[in-house]
Amino acid sequence: MANTISKIAFKDTAEQAAKLDKVIADYSGKPGALIPVLQKAQEIYGYLPVEVEEKIANGLGVSLEKVYEVVTFYAQFALNPKGKYNISVCLGTACYVKGSGDIYDKLSQTLGIGEGECTADGKFSLESCRCVGACGLAPVLLVNDDVYGRLVPNDVANILKKYE
């Protein structure tokens, strides 16, 4: 996933902030607290923006650099929000040799976003993955749980229209 800054402004609700405060309080002073707190924070917010990382760092008494280091090391953590429609393009071997790289490029160009990013309206996010187990349908992309196979770049516009 790309480590770029989100194009979407962070929005926190009082309910989310209270949940995070409770999680931090529950884990404060416990060894190995950082990863479980980050996991719970991502459940609350859907991703880990710098504002949340700062709150966790301050609450647990660790540096922001340490928090960022952990967030960017583990693939389970996201720095950017996911769109209402998360598009994942398989770049595994079977899909890639049948042109999934071109499909990914077409999506990136059409949406104006790159790996791990979300459109400014919050509608679409884009990521690549390595094998979804549908090699017989290669090349494949997923929009949330919807699977599209045997694609060519010209199919991208019609797929996106279904979600507008």
Secondary structure, DSSP 4 states (H G I P E B T S, - for coil): ---PPPSSPP---HHHHHHHHHHHHHHTT-TT-HHHHHHHHHHHHSS--HHHHHHHHHHHT--HHHHHHHHHHSTT--SSPPPSEEEEEE-SHHHHHTTHHHHHHHHHHHHT--TT-B-TTSSEEEEEES--S-GGG-S-EEETTEEE-S--GGGHHHHHHTT-
